[in-house]
Amino acid sequence: MRFSAKDIVFQEVPGEVALAYTITGCTVGCKGCHSVDSWPAERGQQLTLQSFTNELDRYAGLITAVLFLGGEWHQDALIELLDEAISRGLRTCLYTGLETVPALVQRRLTYLKTGPWRAECGGLTSATTNQRFYDLRSGKVLNALFCPDFIDCELVN
Protein backbone atom coordinates (compact mmCIF):
# COMPACT_ATOMS: atom_id res chain seq x y z
CA MET A 1 0.00 0.00 0.00
CA ARG A 2 1.28 3.42 -0.96
CA PHE A 3 0.27 7.00 -0.12
CA SER A 4 0.61 10.25 -2.00
CA ALA A 5 -0.03 12.64 0.91
CA LYS A 6 0.13 12.61 4.69
CA ASP A 7 -1.27 15.45 6.79
CA ILE A 8 -2.64 16.36 10.19
CA VAL A 9 -6.25 17.39 9.54
CA PHE A 10 -8.92 19.07 11.65
CA GLN A 11 -12.05 19.20 9.46
CA GLU A 12 -12.36 15.82 7.79
CA VAL A 13 -13.35 14.03 11.00
CA PRO A 14 -15.45 16.37 13.17
CA GLY A 15 -14.19 16.73 16.73
CA GLU A 16 -10.96 14.85 15.99
CA VAL A 17 -7.36 15.71 15.20
CA ALA A 18 -6.46 13.10 12.61
CA LEU A 19 -3.35 11.79 10.96
CA ALA A 20 -4.58 11.44 7.37
CA TYR A 21 -3.15 9.35 4.53
CA THR A 22 -4.24 9.66 0.89
CA ILE A 23 -3.82 6.12 -0.41
CA THR A 24 -2.89 5.60 -4.06
CA GLY A 25 -4.49 3.21 -6.51
CA CYS A 26 -8.16 4.22 -6.36
CA THR A 27 -10.17 2.52 -9.08
CA VAL A 28 -13.47 4.37 -8.52
CA GLY A 29 -12.38 7.25 -10.78
CA CYS A 30 -14.99 9.86 -9.87
CA LYS A 31 -15.29 12.58 -12.51
CA GLY A 32 -14.05 15.81 -10.92
CA CYS A 33 -12.00 14.05 -8.20
CA HIS A 34 -9.64 16.42 -6.37
CA SER A 35 -7.10 13.60 -5.90
CA VAL A 36 -6.59 12.39 -9.48
CA ASP A 37 -2.84 12.42 -8.81
CA SER A 38 -3.38 9.55 -6.35
CA TRP A 39 -5.03 7.22 -8.88
CA PRO A 40 -1.84 5.53 -10.16
CA ALA A 41 -1.08 2.71 -7.70
CA GLU A 42 2.68 3.05 -8.15
CA ARG A 43 2.75 6.70 -7.02
CA GLY A 44 3.85 7.88 -3.63
CA GLN A 45 5.64 6.29 -0.72
CA GLN A 46 5.25 2.81 0.70
CA LEU A 47 3.11 2.74 3.86
CA THR A 48 4.40 -0.04 6.07
CA LEU A 49 3.40 -0.98 9.58
CA GLN A 50 6.79 0.28 10.78
CA SER A 51 6.50 3.67 9.07
CA PHE A 52 2.93 3.97 10.36
CA THR A 53 3.92 3.18 13.96
CA ASN A 54 6.76 5.71 13.66
CA GLU A 55 4.20 8.39 12.76
CA LEU A 56 1.86 7.31 15.57
CA ASP A 57 4.79 7.58 18.00
CA ARG A 58 5.69 11.00 16.58
CA TYR A 59 2.16 12.35 17.13
CA ALA A 60 1.34 10.45 20.34
CA GLY A 61 -0.82 12.61 22.59
CA LEU A 62 -1.48 15.08 19.78
CA ILE A 63 -3.80 13.13 17.49
CA THR A 64 -7.08 11.46 18.40
CA ALA A 65 -7.78 9.63 15.15
CA VAL A 66 -6.33 8.15 11.99
CA LEU A 67 -7.99 8.79 8.61
CA PHE A 68 -7.45 6.84 5.41
CA LEU A 69 -8.61 8.54 2.24
CA GLY A 70 -9.10 5.31 0.33
CA GLY A 71 -7.22 2.09 0.79
CA GLU A 72 -10.08 -0.39 1.07
CA TRP A 73 -8.67 -2.06 -2.05
CA HIS A 74 -5.70 -3.11 0.15
CA GLN A 75 -7.92 -4.79 2.73
CA ASP A 76 -5.29 -6.82 4.60
CA ALA A 77 -2.78 -3.97 4.81
CA LEU A 78 -5.50 -1.51 5.84
CA ILE A 79 -6.76 -3.85 8.56
CA GLU A 80 -3.23 -4.20 9.95
CA LEU A 81 -2.90 -0.41 10.22
CA LEU A 82 -6.39 0.04 11.68
CA ASP A 83 -5.66 -2.61 14.30
CA GLU A 84 -2.46 -0.78 15.28
CA ALA A 85 -4.31 2.52 15.62
CA ILE A 86 -7.05 0.89 17.70
CA SER A 87 -4.47 -0.75 19.97
CA ARG A 88 -3.22 2.76 20.78
CA GLY A 89 -6.69 4.03 21.66
CA LEU A 90 -7.16 6.07 18.49
CA ARG A 91 -10.41 6.41 16.61
CA THR A 92 -10.39 5.36 12.97
CA CYS A 93 -11.98 6.71 9.80
CA LEU A 94 -12.16 5.73 6.15
CA TYR A 95 -13.26 7.94 3.27
CA THR A 96 -14.42 5.78 0.35
CA GLY A 97 -16.11 6.47 -2.96
CA LEU A 98 -17.97 3.20 -2.53
CA GLU A 99 -21.39 2.81 -0.94
CA THR A 100 -20.19 0.04 1.40
CA VAL A 101 -16.94 -1.55 2.55
CA PRO A 102 -16.23 -5.14 3.61
CA ALA A 103 -17.40 -6.02 7.13
CA LEU A 104 -13.83 -6.92 8.15
CA VAL A 105 -12.83 -3.31 7.50
CA GLN A 106 -16.02 -1.65 8.74
CA ARG A 107 -15.93 -3.27 12.17
CA ARG A 108 -12.55 -1.61 12.76
CA LEU A 109 -13.83 1.87 11.94
CA THR A 110 -15.22 4.54 14.21
CA TYR A 111 -16.28 6.73 11.28
CA LEU A 112 -17.01 6.02 7.63
CA LYS A 113 -17.62 8.43 4.73
CA THR A 114 -19.29 6.71 1.78
CA GLY A 115 -20.34 7.68 -1.73
CA PRO A 116 -18.65 8.70 -4.94
CA TRP A 117 -17.98 12.36 -5.71
CA ARG A 118 -20.76 13.75 -7.89
CA ALA A 119 -20.22 17.38 -8.83
CA GLU A 120 -23.97 18.01 -9.24
CA CYS A 121 -24.57 16.84 -5.65
CA GLY A 122 -21.55 18.42 -3.98
CA GLY A 123 -19.48 17.07 -1.12
CA LEU A 124 -20.11 16.83 2.60
CA THR A 125 -20.57 20.60 2.87
CA SER A 126 -23.56 20.47 0.50
CA ALA A 127 -27.16 20.01 1.63
CA THR A 128 -27.77 17.92 -1.50
CA THR A 129 -24.78 15.58 -1.27
CA ASN A 130 -25.08 11.89 -2.05
CA GLN A 131 -22.21 11.21 0.37
CA ARG A 132 -22.77 10.12 3.96
CA PHE A 133 -20.51 10.49 6.99
CA TYR A 134 -21.39 7.91 9.65
CA ASP A 135 -20.46 7.51 13.28
CA LEU A 136 -20.44 3.71 13.28
CA ARG A 137 -20.65 3.54 17.08
CA SER A 138 -24.17 4.95 16.96
CA GLY A 139 -25.04 4.40 13.29
CA LYS A 140 -25.94 8.07 12.98
CA VAL A 141 -25.35 10.16 9.87
CA LEU A 142 -23.26 13.18 10.90
CA ASN A 143 -23.51 15.23 7.70
CA ALA A 144 -25.10 18.12 9.60
CA LEU A 145 -21.71 18.68 11.27
CA PHE A 146 -20.34 19.58 7.81
CA CYS A 147 -23.49 21.31 6.50
CA PRO A 148 -26.16 22.60 8.93
CA ASP A 149 -28.70 22.63 6.07
CA PHE A 150 -28.24 18.93 5.33
CA ILE A 151 -31.46 16.92 5.20
CA ASP A 152 -31.05 13.15 5.05
CA CYS A 153 -33.31 12.16 2.17
CA GLU A 154 -33.54 8.64 3.59
CA LEU A 155 -35.18 10.04 6.74
CA VAL A 156 -37.56 12.30 4.80
CA ASN A 157 -38.91 9.58 2.50
Secondary structure, 3 states (H helix, E strand, C coil): CEEEEEEEECCCCCCCCEEEEEECCCCCCCCCCCCHHHCCCCCCEECCHHHHHHHHHHCCCCCCEEEEECCHHHHHHHHHHHHHHHHCCCEEEEECCCCCCCHHHHCCCCEEEECCCCCCCCCCCCCCCCCEEEECCCCEECHHHCCCCCCCHHHHC
